[in-house]
């Protein structure tokens, strides 16, 4: 089954399978607090458990969590945040921010060493963009002894949109053995059963008043599977992808398709009780529900939502004067390597001068869908005839077997940045290369 989102009245949203796994550890500057700090955030990576099967012991996992906050992590655009990060795991790990662009002061494979066990590090992170971000440490998955959970981080707009509720739906995928333990990605999942959760629950319920407008921040927290999420009987209007505002459009049949790590902000006007369905390309299953607890007293119906405020990405790209490069995904002879063995001594995939437009022709030679992620920048997905682009920004693209997709971005962030490639197979390794903006 080919999973796609379409805007039936305008343009196709995802040619192939597009979504976002977000940018890199951009925006981090080593150092302590300063007078300009406007927020504090304490994060820790630690062992945890999840109750994934009734009647069985909880499943051991590793997780990234906010140590001193109740509920979701919410910051504001423009915040300069003092980040205190503690590693309580027995292996070195590097914190990566997906969806946050900025100076490459702390790229996890170049500018900043991984945090060693039982160590606390303090740094400053600037929240330049509003949107749905994902903080994660799973890039170095070869060393992870348990499946790991990322942490959604919300950066709010300076002016609040007209909504009644703002909810996160973090969708995660597990491969469970008969004894209830789980196999991390990159390992053989033989004799395991796939299982999906929303916000750590195998049967998630979202309650709302009838007529409330919900902002659903839907995150594909799995690491290998492209997933479609559908809210039965409701129009789902996509407002942002990968942490960047889009031209608002209705998801086809109310379904949003997300590659691993992708985020979609969608507005939904709660009307009736409904099932939340997930499709993994093989079968559909119910993973949650929307419950209506009563009517909302409102003087007038809400108007159609307006586009979210821009984060300042360029309105146009100079395709005629663009630098153009071919990138074959995942090919060992093309320089792709596991993160544990990465070094910038290797040749970059390409180099670009700051300020130039870059067009990449991404070829997937694999017999299965491959997911590509660009650190440091968001990109436009180009039309087939190279005469325009889709009306949204992405930082990740899922490309079907033997297909080539072209993307374009403005090289505005100097530094050395990562490229990621992984095929949609649980046992497949995550691979990286790098590129330079000079």
C-alpha positions in Angstrom: 0.0 0.0 0.0 1.3 3.5 -0.9 0.6 5.9 1.9 0.2 9.5 0.9 -1.4 12.8 1.9 -3.1 14.8 -0.7 -4.7 18.2 -1.0 -7.4 17.3 -3.6 -8.1 20.9 -4.4 -4.6 22.1 -5.1 -1.3 20.1 -5.1 -0.1 16.8 -4.0 1.4 17.1 -0.5 3.9 14.2 -0.5 5.3 12.9 -3.8 6.4 9.5 -2.6 6.3 9.6 1.1 7.4 12.9 2.8 7.6 14.0 6.4 10.1 15.1 8.9 12.6 13.9 11.2 13.7 17.5 11.9 17.1 19.4 11.9 20.2 18.8 14.1 21.6 19.9 17.5 21.6 23.4 15.9 21.2 26.5 18.0 23.2 25.1 20.9 26.1 27.2 22.2 28.3 25.7 25.0 28.4 27.7 28.2 26.4 28.6 31.3 23.6 31.0 32.1 23.8 34.6 31.1 21.7 37.7 31.7 19.9 37.1 28.5 18.6 33.7 29.5 14.8 33.7 29.5 14.0 30.1 30.3 15.4 27.0 31.9 15.1 23.4 30.9 16.4 20.3 32.7 16.5 17.1 30.6 17.7 13.7 31.5 18.2 10.4 29.6 17.3 7.5 32.0 16.0 4.0 32.2 12.3 3.6 32.4 9.5 1.0 31.8 6.2 1.0 29.8 3.2 -1.2 30.4 2.7 -2.5 26.9 1.0 -5.9 27.6 -1.6 -6.6 30.2 -0.6 -9.3 32.7 3.1 -9.1 31.8 5.9 -7.2 33.5 6.6 -3.7 32.3 8.9 -3.4 29.3 12.3 -1.9 30.0 13.0 1.2 27.8 15.3 4.2 27.8 13.8 7.7 27.6 14.5 11.4 27.4 12.4 13.3 29.8 12.1 16.8 31.4 13.4 16.3 34.9 11.6 19.2 36.6 8.4 19.8 34.6 4.9 18.4 34.9 3.3 17.8 31.5 4.7 18.8 28.1 7.8 20.9 27.6 6.6 24.3 26.2 8.8 27.2 25.4 8.3 30.4 23.4 9.8 31.5 20.1 12.8 33.8 20.9 13.6 32.1 24.2 17.2 31.8 25.1 17.1 28.7 27.2 19.6 27.4 29.7 19.7 23.7 29.1 20.9 21.3 31.8 21.3 17.8 30.3 22.1 14.7 32.5 23.0 11.3 31.1 21.8 8.6 33.5 22.4 5.8 31.0 25.4 3.4 31.0 26.5 4.5 27.5 27.7 7.9 26.0 24.9 9.7 24.1 24.4 12.9 22.2 21.4 15.1 22.3 20.0 16.0 18.9 17.3 18.6 18.2 15.1 17.8 15.2 13.3 20.8 13.7 15.6 23.5 15.1 17.9 25.3 12.6 20.7 27.6 13.6 24.5 27.8 14.1 26.3 24.4 14.0 28.1 25.0 17.3 27.2 21.6 18.7 26.7 19.1 15.9 26.6 15.7 17.6 29.2 14.1 15.4 31.5 17.1 14.9 31.4 20.0 17.3 30.4 18.3 20.6 31.5 15.1 22.1 28.8 12.7 23.4 27.8 13.1 27.0 29.4 10.3 29.1 27.5 8.2 31.7 26.5 10.0 35.0 27.5 13.3 33.6 25.7 16.7 33.5 26.3 19.3 30.9 25.0 22.9 30.7 24.6 24.8 27.5 22.5 27.6 25.9 19.9 26.9 23.2 18.1 29.6 21.3 14.6 28.9 20.2 14.6 30.8 16.9 11.6 28.9 15.4 8.1 28.3 16.6 6.8 24.8 16.0 6.8 21.2 17.1 10.3 20.0 17.7 11.7 16.6 18.8 14.6 16.2 21.2 16.3 12.8 20.8 19.4 10.7 21.5 18.7 7.8 19.2 21.2 8.8 16.5 23.8 6.6 18.1 21.5 3.6 18.2 24.3 1.0 17.8 25.2 1.6 21.5 21.6 1.6 22.8 20.7 -1.6 24.7 17.0 -0.8 25.0 14.5 0.9 22.7 14.5 4.6 23.3 11.8 7.3 23.6 12.3 10.9 22.3 10.8 14.0 23.9 8.5 16.4 22.1 9.3 20.0 22.7 6.7 22.7 21.8 7.9 26.2 20.9 4.8 28.4 20.9 4.1 31.3 18.5 4.3 34.8 19.8 0.6 35.2 19.0 -1.6 32.3 19.9 -3.8 30.9 17.1 -7.6 30.6 17.6 -7.8 27.1 19.2 -9.4 25.7 22.3 -6.9 22.8 23.0 -3.3 22.1 22.1 -2.5 18.3 22.3 0.5 16.2 21.5 0.1 12.7 20.0 3.4 10.9 20.1 3.1 7.7 18.1 5.7 5.0 18.9 6.5 1.6 17.4 7.8 -1.4 19.3 8.9 -4.9 18.5 8.0 -7.1 21.4 9.4 -10.6 22.2 7.1 -13.2 23.8 8.5 -12.4 27.3 7.5 -8.7 26.9 11.0 -7.3 26.3 11.6 -5.2 23.2 14.1 -5.3 20.4 15.8 -1.9 19.6 15.9 -0.8 15.9 18.9 -2.0 14.0 18.6 -5.5 15.4 16.9 -8.6 13.9 13.2 -8.5 15.0 12.8 -12.3 14.5 10.0 -13.8 16.7 8.7 -10.3 17.7 5.3 -8.7 17.4 4.8 -5.1 16.3 2.9 -2.8 18.7 2.0 0.9 18.5 1.3 3.4 21.3 0.1 7.0 21.6 1.8 8.9 24.4 3.0 5.6 25.8 -0.5 4.0 25.9 -1.7 1.1 23.9 -5.3 2.4 24.0 -5.2 6.2 24.0 -8.3 8.4 24.6 -8.5 12.0 23.8 -11.6 13.8 25.3 -13.0 17.1 24.1 -16.2 19.1 24.2 -18.2 19.1 21.0 -17.3 22.1 18.9 -13.9 22.6 20.4 -11.1 23.3 17.9 -8.1 21.1 18.7 -4.5 21.6 17.6 -3.1 18.1 17.3 0.7 17.9 17.1 1.0 14.5 15.6 4.5 13.0 15.8 5.8 9.7 14.3 8.2 8.7 17.0 8.9 5.4 15.4 12.3 4.9 13.8 11.6 2.7 10.7 8.0 2.8 9.7 6.0 5.3 7.6 2.6 5.6 9.3 -0.8 7.0 8.4 -3.0 8.4 11.2 -6.7 8.9 10.6 -9.4 10.5 12.7 -12.6 9.0 11.5 -15.4 11.3 10.5 -13.5 14.6 10.9 -11.8 17.0 8.5 -8.1 17.3 9.5 -6.6 20.5 8.3 -2.8 20.4 8.1 -1.2 23.7 9.3 2.5 22.8 9.7 5.0 20.1 8.8 8.3 19.4 10.5 7.9 22.4 12.7 7.4 24.9 9.8 4.1 26.5 8.8 2.4 25.3 5.6 -0.4 26.6 3.4 -3.4 25.2 5.3 -4.9 22.2 3.4 -7.2 19.3 4.3 -5.6 15.9 4.6 -7.2 13.5 2.2 -9.8 11.4 3.9 -8.7 12.8 7.2 -5.4 10.9 7.2 -2.0 12.3 7.8 1.0 10.3 6.6 4.3 10.7 8.5 7.8 9.2 8.0 9.8 8.3 11.1 10.4 11.4 13.2 8.0 13.6 11.2 5.7 16.1 12.8 2.4 17.5 11.5 0.4 20.2 13.3 -3.3 19.7 12.4 -6.5 21.6 13.4 -9.6 19.5 14.0 -13.0 20.7 15.1 -14.3 18.0 17.4 -17.8 16.9 16.3 -18.5 13.3 17.3 -16.9 10.4 19.0 -14.4 8.8 16.7 -11.7 6.1 16.4 -8.1 7.0 15.9 -6.8 4.6 13.3 -3.2 3.8 12.3 -2.0 2.2 9.1 1.5 0.9 8.8 1.4 0.0 5.1 0.2 -3.5 5.9 -3.0 -3.2 7.9 -5.1 -0.7 9.8 -5.7 -0.9 13.5 -7.4 1.3 16.1 -4.8 2.9 18.5 -7.0 5.4 20.3 -10.3 7.3 20.3 -11.8 10.7 20.5 -14.5 11.0 23.2 -17.0 13.9 23.2 -17.8 14.8 26.9 -20.5 17.4 26.2 -21.3 20.4 24.0 -19.2 23.6 24.0 -21.2 26.8 24.3 -19.9 29.2 21.7 -21.5 32.3 20.3 -20.5 31.7 16.7 -18.8 28.9 14.8 -15.0 29.3 14.3 -13.9 30.7 11.0 -11.6 28.7 8.7 -8.1 28.8 10.3 -5.5 31.3 9.0 -2.0 30.2 8.2 0.4 30.1 11.2 3.0 32.9 11.4 6.1 32.4 9.3 9.4 31.5 10.9 11.2 33.6 8.4 12.2 31.0 5.8 12.5 32.5 2.3 9.4 32.9 0.2 11.3 32.1 -3.1 14.3 30.1 -4.1 16.6 30.8 -7.0 16.4 27.5 -8.9 18.0 28.9 -12.0 21.2 29.8 -10.2 21.2 26.8 -7.8 24.1 24.5 -7.1 23.0 21.0 -8.1 24.2 17.7 -6.7 23.2 14.0 -7.0 23.0 12.0 -3.8 22.6 8.3 -3.8 21.1 7.2 -0.5 22.7 4.5 1.6 25.3 3.4 -0.9 28.5 2.3 0.9 30.6 3.3 -2.1 29.1 6.8 -1.8 30.4 7.4 1.6 27.5 6.4 3.9 28.6 5.0 7.2 27.3 4.2 10.7 27.3 7.1 13.2 29.8 5.2 15.5 32.4 5.3 12.7 31.7 8.8 11.3 34.5 11.3 10.8 34.6 14.5 8.8 38.0 13.3 7.5 35.7 11.6 4.9 34.7 13.5 1.9 31.5 15.6 2.2 28.5 14.8 0.0 28.7 18.4 -1.3 29.9 21.9 -0.4 28.0 25.1 -0.8 28.7 28.8 -0.3 26.4 30.5 2.3 23.5 32.2 0.6 23.3 29.9 -2.4 20.3 27.8 -3.3 21.1 24.1 -3.3 19.2 21.5 -5.3 19.7 17.8 -4.4 18.6 14.9 -6.6 18.0 12.1 -4.0 18.0 8.6 -5.5 16.9 5.6 -3.6 18.6 2.5 -5.1 17.1 0.2 -2.4 14.2 -2.2 -3.1 12.3 -0.7 -0.1 11.4 2.9 0.9 14.3 4.9 2.2 14.0 7.9 4.6 16.3 10.9 4.1 16.9 13.6 6.7 18.6 16.9 6.2 20.2 18.5 9.3 20.6 22.2 9.6 18.0 23.4 7.0 14.5 22.8 5.9 13.8 22.2 2.2 11.1 22.5 -0.5 10.0 19.4 -2.3 10.3 20.3 -6.0 7.7 19.5 -8.6 8.5 16.9 -11.2 9.2 19.4 -13.9 11.4 21.5 -11.7 9.1 24.5 -12.3 8.0 25.0 -8.7 7.7 23.4 -5.3 5.1 22.2 -2.9 3.6 24.7 -0.4 5.3 23.5 2.7 8.8 23.0 4.2 10.2 19.6 5.2 13.4 18.3 6.7 12.8 14.6 6.0 11.6 12.8 2.9 10.7 9.1 2.4 11.5 8.0 -1.1 10.0 5.0 -2.7 12.1 2.1 -4.2 14.2 3.0 -7.3 12.8 6.6 -7.3 14.5 10.0 -7.4 13.1 13.1 -5.7 14.5 16.6 -5.9 14.6 19.1 -3.1 15.8 22.7 -2.8 17.0 24.8 0.2 18.7 28.1 0.9 22.1 27.5 2.5 21.7 30.0 5.3 23.4 28.2 8.2 27.2 27.9 7.9 28.8 24.8 9.3 29.2 21.1 8.8 25.9 19.3 8.8 24.7 15.7 8.8 22.7 13.8 6.3 20.8 10.7 7.5 19.6 7.7 5.5 17.8 4.6 6.7 15.6 2.1 4.9 12.2 1.2 6.3 13.3 -2.2 7.7 13.6 -2.7 11.5 17.0 -4.4 11.2 18.5 -1.9 8.8 21.3 0.4 10.1 21.1 4.2 10.3 23.7 5.8 8.1 25.2 9.3 7.9 27.2 11.6 5.7 27.9 15.3 6.0 27.8 18.4 3.9 29.4 21.9 4.4 28.0 25.4 4.1 31.0 27.8 4.0 
